[in-house]
Amino acid sequence: MGVDVIEAGFPIASAGDFEAVNEISKVVKGAAVCGLARATKADIDRCAEAIKPAARARIHTFISTSPLHMKHKLRMEPDEVLAAVTESVSRARDLTGDVEWSAEDGSRTEHDFLCRCVEAAIDAGAGTVNIPDTVGYALPDEFAALIAMLFERVPKRRKR
């Protein structure tokens, strides 16, 4: 199909998702097969098990970074979230050579904190960083400015 990466499912979500990701991992030869995992040991380990047969395997781990999500969804302080970024990406990187990290609700994340999280993910081994507008908050120009800010302020970003 000419795609680089197939995000095949969320292996810990259900037995069906695990089986689907695992079967896709066995069949697909050209693209990387990716599984989604929250920033927890159980999610990451289950994901690694599902993608194990893939010729090219990727774990995509994520955690919420906006103040609203950290307070009400995660019930975590920023330093705890930052530590979870490092721990989750490091764990995923120990299990596969290709790791993607996402800042869930990235468009509503405070810029200084988002930069710190992106740098931590890169330092821990993320080869791909994803900044989603999870709840559809940002207007196109605002989102473009957010990405431009990251390109300017995160010196460790890789240039292609």
C-alpha positions as CSV (number, residue, x, y, z in Angstrom):
1,M,0.0,0.0,0.0
2,G,3.0,2.3,0.2
3,V,2.6,3.4,3.8
4,D,5.5,3.7,6.3
5,V,3.7,2.8,9.5
6,I,0.5,0.9,10.3
7,E,-0.9,1.7,13.8
8,A,-2.7,-1.6,14.1
9,G,-4.4,-1.3,17.4
10,F,-4.3,-1.0,21.2
11,P,-3.2,-4.4,22.3
12,I,-4.1,-4.1,26.0
13,A,-7.6,-2.9,25.2
14,S,-9.0,-6.3,24.5
15,A,-8.0,-9.9,23.4
16,G,-9.4,-9.0,20.0
17,D,-7.1,-5.9,19.7
18,F,-4.1,-8.0,20.8
19,E,-4.9,-10.7,18.3
20,A,-5.4,-8.2,15.5
21,V,-2.1,-6.4,16.1
22,N,-0.3,-9.8,16.5
23,E,-1.7,-11.1,13.2
24,I,-1.0,-7.9,11.3
25,S,2.6,-8.1,12.7
26,K,2.9,-11.6,11.2
27,V,1.6,-10.6,7.7
28,V,2.9,-7.1,7.0
29,K,6.4,-7.0,5.6
30,G,7.1,-3.5,4.2
31,A,5.6,-1.1,6.7
32,A,6.4,-0.8,10.4
33,V,3.6,-2.3,12.5
34,C,2.8,-0.1,15.5
35,G,0.8,-0.8,18.7
36,L,-0.6,1.9,21.0
37,A,0.2,1.9,24.7
38,R,-0.5,4.2,27.6
39,A,2.6,5.2,29.6
40,T,2.3,2.1,31.9
41,K,4.5,-1.0,32.2
42,A,1.5,-3.3,31.6
43,D,0.4,-1.5,28.4
44,I,4.0,-1.3,27.0
45,D,4.8,-5.0,27.8
46,R,1.5,-6.2,26.2
47,C,2.2,-4.0,23.1
48,A,5.7,-5.4,22.8
49,E,4.3,-9.0,22.9
50,A,1.7,-8.2,20.2
51,I,4.2,-6.6,17.8
52,K,7.0,-9.2,18.4
53,P,6.5,-11.0,15.1
54,A,6.7,-7.8,13.0
55,A,9.6,-7.4,10.6
56,R,9.6,-3.7,11.7
57,A,7.9,-3.1,15.0
58,R,7.0,0.2,16.7
59,I,5.5,1.0,20.1
60,H,3.6,4.3,20.3
61,T,3.3,5.3,23.9
62,F,1.4,8.4,25.2
63,I,0.5,10.4,28.2
64,S,-1.6,13.5,28.8
65,T,0.4,16.7,29.3
66,S,-2.2,19.5,29.6
67,P,-2.9,20.9,33.0
68,L,-6.6,19.9,32.8
69,H,-5.8,16.3,31.9
70,M,-3.0,16.0,34.4
71,K,-5.2,17.2,37.2
72,H,-8.5,15.5,36.4
73,K,-7.7,12.5,34.3
74,L,-4.3,11.4,35.6
75,R,-4.4,13.0,39.0
76,M,-0.6,13.5,38.6
77,E,1.7,16.5,39.1
78,P,3.8,17.7,36.2
79,D,7.0,16.2,37.6
80,E,5.3,12.8,37.8
81,V,4.1,13.1,34.2
82,L,7.6,14.1,33.1
83,A,9.1,11.0,34.9
84,A,6.4,8.8,33.3
85,V,7.5,10.1,29.9
86,T,11.1,9.1,30.5
87,E,10.1,5.7,32.1
88,S,7.6,4.7,29.4
89,V,9.8,5.7,26.4
90,S,12.8,4.0,28.0
91,R,10.9,0.8,28.7
92,A,9.5,0.8,25.1
93,R,12.9,1.4,23.7
94,D,14.3,-1.5,25.7
95,L,11.7,-3.7,24.0
96,T,11.9,-2.4,20.4
97,G,14.1,-0.2,18.3
98,D,11.3,2.1,17.1
99,V,9.4,4.2,19.6
100,E,6.9,7.0,19.1
101,W,5.8,9.2,21.9
102,S,2.7,11.5,22.0
103,A,1.7,14.3,24.3
104,E,-2.0,13.7,24.6
105,D,-3.9,17.0,24.6
106,G,-0.6,18.6,23.4
107,S,-2.4,21.7,22.0
108,R,-3.5,22.7,25.5
109,T,-0.2,22.0,27.2
110,E,1.8,24.8,28.6
111,H,4.7,25.5,26.2
112,D,7.6,25.2,28.7
113,F,6.3,21.9,30.0
114,L,5.6,20.6,26.5
115,C,9.2,21.4,25.5
116,R,10.5,19.6,28.6
117,C,8.4,16.5,27.8
118,V,9.5,16.4,24.1
119,E,13.1,16.7,25.2
120,A,12.7,13.9,27.8
121,A,11.0,11.6,25.2
122,I,13.9,12.2,22.7
123,D,16.5,11.7,25.4
124,A,14.8,8.4,26.4
125,G,14.9,7.1,22.8
126,A,11.7,8.2,21.0
127,G,12.5,8.5,17.3
128,T,9.1,10.0,16.5
129,V,7.3,12.6,18.5
130,N,3.6,13.3,17.9
131,I,1.8,16.4,19.2
132,P,-1.9,15.8,18.9
133,D,-4.8,18.2,19.2
134,T,-6.7,15.5,21.1
135,V,-9.9,17.4,21.7
136,G,-9.9,19.6,18.6
137,Y,-9.0,22.8,20.6
138,A,-6.5,24.5,18.3
139,L,-7.3,26.5,15.2
140,P,-5.0,25.7,12.2
141,D,-2.8,28.8,12.7
142,E,-2.5,28.2,16.4
143,F,-1.4,24.6,15.8
144,A,1.1,25.7,13.2
145,A,2.5,28.2,15.7
146,L,2.8,25.5,18.3
147,I,4.8,23.2,16.0
148,A,7.0,26.2,15.0
149,M,7.6,26.9,18.7
150,L,8.7,23.3,19.3
151,F,11.0,23.4,16.3
152,E,12.6,26.6,17.6
153,R,12.8,25.7,21.3
154,V,13.6,21.9,21.3
155,P,17.3,21.8,20.2
156,K,17.4,18.0,20.4
157,R,14.9,17.5,17.6
158,R,16.3,15.5,14.7
159,K,16.4,17.1,11.3
160,R,15.5,15.1,8.3
